[in-house]
Amino acid sequence: MNPRIDGTKFGSITIDRADIEHDVLIRLSGEIKKRKKKLSKAVFGTSHIISLEEAEHIFEKGAERLIIGSGHDGNVTLSKEASEYFQKERVRVDLFPTPEAIHQWNKAKGHTIGLFHVTC
């Protein structure tokens, strides 16, 4: 069962009543990991564009959907290469500002991965 995301405020996300003060990746198993945004920052100089390298790290065999919380102001985007990678792997990507992404996550069905940016 996926963990429930209780909410977010700028700089943190609350998952199963625990406050986390960094971006998170939620695996198919429900495991919560710190986002490896340095993979994108090394390529683009920012973590607001998801690189192919980060996309390859995010992907899990068996995933059907990826919900991305793009930050409170919606600043995170996929690079062209990352978008093509997820298409090739047949993973539907839904990109929403983080508060809306949380809503989508909590009602999601099926094999879903989540990536949530907790600032801008």
C-alpha positions as CSV (number, residue, x, y, z in Angstrom):
1,M,0.0,0.0,0.0
2,N,1.3,3.5,-0.9
3,P,1.9,5.8,2.0
4,R,-0.7,8.6,2.5
5,I,0.6,12.1,2.0
6,D,-1.1,14.3,4.6
7,G,-0.1,17.7,3.2
8,T,2.7,20.1,2.2
9,K,3.9,23.5,3.0
10,F,6.8,25.4,1.4
11,G,9.9,23.4,2.3
12,S,8.3,20.2,3.6
13,I,5.9,17.4,2.9
14,T,4.0,15.3,5.5
15,I,3.8,11.6,4.8
16,D,2.0,9.3,7.2
17,R,2.2,12.1,9.8
18,A,6.0,12.5,9.5
19,D,7.3,15.8,8.3
20,I,10.1,15.5,5.7
21,E,12.1,18.6,4.8
22,H,13.4,17.6,1.4
23,D,12.2,16.4,-2.0
24,V,11.1,12.8,-2.0
25,L,10.7,9.8,-4.3
26,I,8.1,7.2,-3.4
27,R,8.9,3.8,-4.8
28,L,6.4,1.2,-5.9
29,S,6.9,-0.6,-2.6
30,G,5.9,2.6,-0.7
31,E,9.5,3.2,0.4
32,I,10.3,6.9,0.7
33,K,13.7,8.0,-0.5
34,K,15.4,11.4,-0.7
35,R,15.3,12.7,-4.3
36,K,18.7,12.5,-6.0
37,K,18.3,16.0,-7.6
38,K,22.1,16.3,-8.0
39,L,21.6,14.0,-11.0
40,S,19.7,16.8,-12.8
41,K,21.7,19.7,-11.2
42,A,24.9,18.2,-12.7
43,V,23.4,18.4,-16.2
44,F,21.3,21.6,-16.1
45,G,22.7,23.5,-13.2
46,T,19.2,23.3,-11.6
47,S,17.0,20.6,-10.1
48,H,14.0,22.2,-11.8
49,I,14.6,20.2,-15.0
50,I,14.6,16.5,-14.6
51,S,17.5,15.0,-16.6
52,L,17.6,11.7,-18.4
53,E,20.0,10.5,-15.6
54,E,17.5,11.3,-12.9
55,A,14.7,9.8,-15.0
56,E,16.6,6.5,-15.2
57,H,17.0,6.6,-11.4
58,I,13.3,7.3,-10.8
59,F,12.1,4.5,-13.2
60,E,11.2,1.1,-11.8
61,K,10.3,-1.9,-13.8
62,G,6.6,-2.5,-13.5
63,A,5.7,1.2,-13.0
64,E,2.7,2.4,-15.0
65,R,2.5,5.9,-13.8
66,L,4.7,8.7,-12.4
67,I,3.1,11.5,-10.5
68,I,5.4,14.5,-10.2
69,G,4.8,17.3,-7.7
70,S,6.4,20.2,-9.6
71,G,6.8,22.5,-6.5
72,H,4.4,25.0,-5.0
73,D,4.8,27.3,-8.0
74,G,5.0,24.5,-10.6
75,N,8.7,25.1,-11.5
76,V,9.8,21.5,-12.2
77,T,9.7,20.2,-15.7
78,L,10.9,17.2,-17.6
79,S,13.7,17.5,-20.1
80,K,13.0,16.3,-23.6
81,E,15.2,13.3,-23.0
82,A,13.5,12.4,-19.7
83,S,10.1,12.7,-21.4
84,E,11.1,10.4,-24.2
85,Y,12.6,7.9,-21.8
86,F,9.3,7.6,-19.9
87,Q,7.4,7.3,-23.1
88,K,9.7,4.5,-24.2
89,E,9.2,2.7,-20.9
90,R,5.5,3.2,-21.2
91,V,5.1,5.2,-18.0
92,R,2.4,7.8,-18.0
93,V,3.7,11.0,-16.4
94,D,1.4,13.4,-14.7
95,L,3.0,16.7,-13.7
96,F,1.1,19.0,-11.2
97,P,2.0,21.6,-8.7
98,T,2.8,19.7,-5.5
99,P,-0.5,20.4,-3.6
100,E,-2.5,19.0,-6.6
101,A,0.0,16.2,-7.1
102,I,-0.6,15.1,-3.5
103,H,-4.3,14.9,-4.1
104,Q,-3.7,12.8,-7.2
105,W,-1.3,10.6,-5.3
106,N,-3.7,9.8,-2.5
107,K,-6.4,8.7,-5.0
108,A,-4.0,6.9,-7.4
109,K,-4.6,3.2,-8.3
110,G,-2.2,0.8,-9.9
111,H,1.6,0.8,-10.1
112,T,2.5,4.4,-9.3
113,I,5.7,6.2,-8.4
114,G,5.8,9.7,-6.9
115,L,8.3,12.4,-7.0
116,F,7.6,15.5,-5.0
117,H,9.5,18.8,-5.1
118,V,8.7,20.7,-1.9
119,T,9.9,24.3,-2.6
120,C,9.3,26.5,-5.6
